[in-house]
Amino acid sequence: MKEKEKEMKIKTELKGNHLGMEYFVVFIKIETYGISPYKISPLGHRCGYVKIPSNHHFYQKNYNWIDDNYDIEVHGGLTFSEEKVGSFSENGWYIGFDCAHYGDTLETCTKEYVESQCKKLINQIKSLEEK
């Protein structure tokens, strides 16, 4: 018997700019298939990402380093730091968070909620920039 196959689809739901910094919200959907071509179970969650300016001290810093050195508050904590976010982002440096934690639901982690968390993250990044 063939094992279940998983297919991941990433959709950009929202892009924006807050205080001169780019952010976006994506929905990641994982579809699991059995031996037949019929979908068994759809799973998915949202993530939020912020592009870090090249002159900011978070640029090219791992999210663990940021957590260890700064008190950044965002849904579930920072969980991402990379040069790109999938094939849909420009080169740069991004930090982000996901809504795939225990208790997270699509009803509570709406794209509007994730957008508000991106703006909250940007506010914190900008406040550290000014110090």
C-alpha positions as CSV (number, residue, x, y, z in Angstrom):
1,M,0.0,0.0,0.0
2,K,1.3,3.4,-1.0
3,E,1.9,5.9,1.8
4,K,-0.1,9.2,2.0
5,E,1.3,12.0,-0.1
6,K,1.3,15.6,1.0
7,E,1.1,18.6,-1.2
8,M,1.8,22.1,0.2
9,K,0.3,25.2,-1.4
10,I,1.3,28.7,-0.4
11,K,-1.0,31.7,-1.1
12,T,-0.2,35.3,-0.4
13,E,-3.4,36.7,1.1
14,L,-2.3,40.2,1.9
15,K,0.7,42.6,1.2
16,G,1.1,45.9,2.9
17,N,3.4,48.7,4.1
18,H,3.5,50.0,7.6
19,L,5.8,52.8,8.7
20,G,7.8,52.3,5.6
21,M,8.3,48.5,6.1
22,E,6.9,45.8,3.9
23,Y,4.9,42.9,5.4
24,F,2.7,40.1,4.1
25,V,0.4,37.4,5.2
26,V,0.4,34.0,3.7
27,F,-1.8,31.0,4.0
28,I,-0.1,27.6,3.9
29,K,-2.4,24.7,3.0
30,I,-1.3,21.1,3.3
31,E,-3.5,18.6,1.5
32,T,-3.0,14.9,2.3
33,Y,-3.9,12.3,-0.3
34,G,-4.2,8.5,0.2
35,I,-3.9,5.8,-2.4
36,S,-6.8,7.3,-4.3
37,P,-6.7,10.8,-5.8
38,Y,-9.3,12.0,-3.3
39,K,-8.3,14.5,-0.6
40,I,-8.4,13.0,2.9
41,S,-7.8,16.0,5.1
42,P,-7.1,19.7,4.4
43,L,-4.9,21.4,6.9
44,G,-3.6,24.9,6.9
45,H,-2.4,27.9,8.8
46,R,-1.3,31.6,8.3
47,C,2.1,33.1,8.7
48,G,3.2,36.8,8.9
49,Y,6.5,38.1,7.5
50,V,8.2,41.5,7.7
51,K,11.1,42.6,5.5
52,I,14.0,44.0,7.5
53,P,15.8,47.0,6.0
54,S,19.5,46.3,5.2
55,N,20.6,49.1,7.6
56,H,18.7,47.7,10.6
57,H,20.7,45.6,13.2
58,F,18.2,42.7,12.7
59,Y,19.3,42.4,9.1
60,Q,20.7,38.9,8.5
61,K,20.2,37.9,12.2
62,N,18.6,34.6,13.1
63,Y,15.3,34.8,14.9
64,N,16.8,32.9,17.9
65,W,19.4,35.7,18.2
66,I,16.7,38.3,18.1
67,D,14.7,36.4,20.8
68,D,17.8,36.0,23.0
69,N,18.7,39.7,22.8
70,Y,15.4,41.6,22.5
71,D,11.9,41.3,24.0
72,I,9.9,41.0,20.8
73,E,6.2,40.2,21.3
74,V,4.3,38.7,18.4
75,H,1.9,35.8,18.1
76,G,3.7,32.6,19.2
77,G,7.1,34.3,19.0
78,L,9.4,34.6,16.1
79,T,9.8,31.4,14.1
80,F,11.4,32.5,10.9
81,S,14.4,34.4,9.5
82,E,15.6,33.9,5.9
83,E,16.7,35.8,2.8
84,K,13.4,34.8,1.0
85,V,10.0,33.6,1.8
86,G,9.2,31.1,-0.9
87,S,9.3,32.0,-4.5
88,F,7.0,35.0,-4.1
89,S,9.2,37.4,-2.2
90,E,12.1,39.6,-3.3
91,N,15.6,39.0,-2.0
92,G,16.2,40.7,1.3
93,W,15.9,39.6,4.9
94,Y,12.7,38.5,6.5
95,I,11.6,37.6,10.0
96,G,8.2,36.1,10.7
97,F,5.9,34.1,12.9
98,D,3.3,31.3,12.3
99,C,-0.1,30.6,13.6
100,A,0.4,26.8,13.7
101,H,0.6,26.5,17.5
102,Y,-1.5,24.4,19.8
103,G,-4.9,26.1,20.1
104,D,-4.5,28.3,17.0
105,T,-7.5,28.1,14.6
106,L,-8.3,29.7,11.3
107,E,-11.2,31.4,13.0
108,T,-9.0,33.2,15.6
109,C,-5.9,33.6,13.3
110,T,-7.7,35.5,10.5
111,K,-5.7,37.4,7.9
112,E,-6.7,40.6,9.6
113,Y,-5.4,39.3,12.9
114,V,-2.1,38.2,11.3
115,E,-1.8,41.6,9.6
116,S,-2.3,43.4,13.0
117,Q,0.5,41.2,14.4
118,C,2.8,42.2,11.5
119,K,2.1,45.8,12.3
120,K,2.8,45.2,16.0
121,L,6.1,43.6,15.0
122,I,7.0,46.5,12.8
123,N,6.2,49.0,15.6
124,Q,8.7,47.1,17.8
125,I,11.3,47.0,15.1
126,K,11.0,50.7,14.4
127,S,11.2,51.6,18.2
128,L,14.5,49.7,18.4
129,E,15.8,51.4,15.3
130,E,15.4,54.8,17.0
131,K,17.5,53.8,20.0
